[in-house]
């Protein structure tokens, strides 16, 4: 049995991991922000000394992409400084670390899916803070996995899918950006992928390094929304009009990569876990939410 310490247990990914770790045969200690300030080195040391984990999973992050442009110090503390402190604490305790990162480390100019060796070039504060966190983990701990993911959604927390369900219930016409491409990724795939990787990482049979883990297949935000609302319509009978627009028609404080498509092939080869097609997961999550709404 692998002993895991989960940081960020209150977030949408953290809640998914916490709900699945025990059924996967892991011994889990889960801490949310109230239970541990990940920017406090002494508190981290105490938490790891108490939990004595084989693997720490860091699902804690500052994820407010637009707000980060006006709160760069906060984003840097949580996304760049804290991962380095976590890596140091893991090194001191002899634990391995799985650290979640993002497609926002890329500038989105590549044609085709990004692979792990592609050069990083973040466009904004959030992406830059996450890229700095990756470097801090690499420098602080050899036994690590950095897992980049993208377009995350699930039954918990706030995300694009849940926003579309809300707006689709309120409006007859939605305008959605259609010129940004990416891989919608369900939290269930992230949770199952990380838990599958934790055992061989602890055993030393999975090569440390950086991997991509995203839903299988790529689409744009408009088509993603259409799939969500088409499935929702089976429950609600509502079929709002979805109008594609360009990024320039929906300005935001932070620039988004035009292409966020990630190849997850290296992770599948290393861990044996391959995420489901994104359309299948969308159907599952919409059905689950509309049958029994989650918070």
C-alpha positions, 0 to 999 in steps of 0.5 A: 500500500502506497502512503500518499499526502495530498495537498490542495484537497479542497480543489476540484482535482484534489476532491476527485483524488481524495474520493478515489485514493482509498478505493485504489488501495492507497493510504491517504492523508488529505490536507486543504488550505485550512489544514496546511499553508503550503507557503510555510516551510516549517508547517510543510516539514511538520506535515510530512514528518507526521504523515511520512508519505511515500508520495506527495501529490501537490494539487494546490495552486493559484488558478485565477488566470485573469486575476493573476495579472493584478495579483502577481505576488500572490500567484508567484508565492503559491505557484512558484515559491511553494512548490520549491518548498514542497520539493525541499520538504520531500527531499528531507523526508525521502518522499517523491512528489507529483506536482500538477502544472498547466498548458499555460507554460506554452505560448500556443503558437505551435502547430499540432500537439505539444510534447514535453520537450517543447520550449516553454514561453508563457504569455502571462503571470499565471503561466509564468508562475507555473513555469517557475514552479516547475523549475523549482521542483526540478531543482529541489528534488530528483524523484518528481513527476511534473504533470501538465494538464489542460482545460480541467472540468469535473463535478466539483468546484467551478469550471467551464462545463459547470458554467456552460450548464448554468448559462445554458439553463438561463439563456437562449443564445451563447457566444463562445470563443472558437479559435482556441484549441485544447484538450478538455480534461476530466478530473477523474482522468487526472485523479486516476492517472496520478494514482496509477503513477504514484505506485511505480514512482514510489517503487522507482520503476517510473522514470521521473520527469515532466509528462502531459496528462490531458483528455484524449482528443482536441477541440475548441471552446465553442465545440466543447460548449456544444457537446456539453449543452447537447448532452444537457439537452437530453435532461433539460429539453433546452437547446440554446443557440451557440454562436462562435466568436473570435478571441479578439471579440472576448477580451480578457486581462490575461492572454490565452494560448491559441493552441493548448493541445497536449500529447499524453503519449509519453505518460501513457507509455510510462504509466499505463494509463490513457485518458478517455476520449473527452466526449465520453467524459463530458457525457459522464460528468453532465449526466452525473451533475444533472442527475445529482448536482455536486457542489 
